[in-house]
Amino acid sequence: MSPTQTLSHAIIDQWADNPKGPVALILKQKLLPVDGEGGVIFPPTYADIGYSIDTLSDGTKVAQIDSVPSQANRSEPVFMDEEYKQLVPQIEINLGNKDDPERKVSILELAHRAGDAVVRSTDELAAEIDEAFKSLLRTHNAVPLAKLAPTSLVFGAWDSRGTQVKRPRLIRSIIRAEDVEVLSTAAQYNSVWKLLDDDQKKALTDEAKKQKVKLSVKGFNDVPAPKGLGGIIARGPITRQVTINLIALQSIKGDSDESTRQLKRYLLALALVAATAETELYLREGCLLRCADEADVWEAVARRGASQLYSLSADQERLLIKDYAQQAAATFGVKQPEKTYQFNIKKAKELLAKKEEAESDAEG
């Protein structure tokens, strides 16, 4: 590694502009449970497997604390916050009708972003997004999509219900804990049963038999809960790793050299905002974390040889990146929509019919 340098606007420009520059930016943040090292935290549970824990060849167990899609879903709504909302178009879709006209959803909240079924179930927005994806498909010009839904380029998108265009993530983030030990838990539900008199118990017992239900199902008898997952203790580090793919960034084009330069700086700025904005680390019940580092250190991974490190205190870094992003958005020409788009139930039904037709063709 080369000695650590101070992060600056000029450095970020170089990352965006130089096609022969670093291949990736990596940020590793050490996280801690709020009650300190060794505190119990609860990873997500998945069907059939419980916690996602891998055992390495040396016996070390590594647990996934937050997945890549989950991290993206936590980061993208940052651009709805007052502090950052002017950086991207605030496109909204009204899901209501004449009787319920204010049931709106932001495109930043949709799981599949510009490729979401809700977008395809509008009239005007669906047409605009379709043309933007076609521009990307035919001429590799990503500017039309960036003018409408830039986070679809930052966090990735697949227009699976239309053009089939796929864009990889520019930013990928995941949280893992190393050298973990899995705990178990058990519980006991104590009902009011012991406080009832004999007549009340008999009346409830007779009624339960008549209705063919168990007293415990209705909350009138004690129930021991079976042994279950009780969280983990991480003996090793809990790390949030953010990777910004500069090769994927360099593959994005505009319709001229200048528009390409502006577009790449803008998208890199959004990725850096997503990486460094203070999002809450309350991931789920029993998993409240905090960042242990006072400064972030970025590693610019070279194509060959030693990588370069860049650092600023966390507060200085956020201010610098926010300022850079505001300038990049202004130069790129971010415009806020003048209207709310309307969800069309007829279009949604047509989308379902098209899917059924495709499935019928596949079966045939």
Salt bridges, closest charged atoms under 4 A:
ASP13 OD1 - ARG265 NE 3.37
ASP17 OD2 - ARG265 NH2 2.49
GLU37 OE2 - LYS30 NZ 3.28
ASP66 OD2 - ARG74 NE 2.68
ASP66 OD1 - ARG284 NH2 3.07
GLU76 OE1 - ARG113 NE 2.75
GLU82 OE1 - LYS85 NZ 3.86
GLU83 OE2 - LYS322 NZ 3.59
ASP100 OD2 - ARG103 NE 2.46
GLU102 OE1 - LYS104 NZ 3.41
ASP116 OD1 - HIS112 ND1 3.63
GLU124 OE1 - LYS339 NZ 2.22
ASP130 OD1 - ARG120 NH2 3.04
ASP130 OD2 - LYS134 NZ 2.97
ASP159 OD2 - ARG120 NH2 2.76
GLU181 OE2 - ARG235 NE 3.19
ASP206 OD2 - LYS202 NZ 2.82
ASP222 OD2 - LYS194 NZ 3.76
GLU258 OE2 - ARG261 NH2 2.42
GLU278 OE2 - ARG318 NH1 3.00
ASP315 OD1 - ARG318 NH2 2.38
ASP323 OD2 - HIS9 NE2 3.54
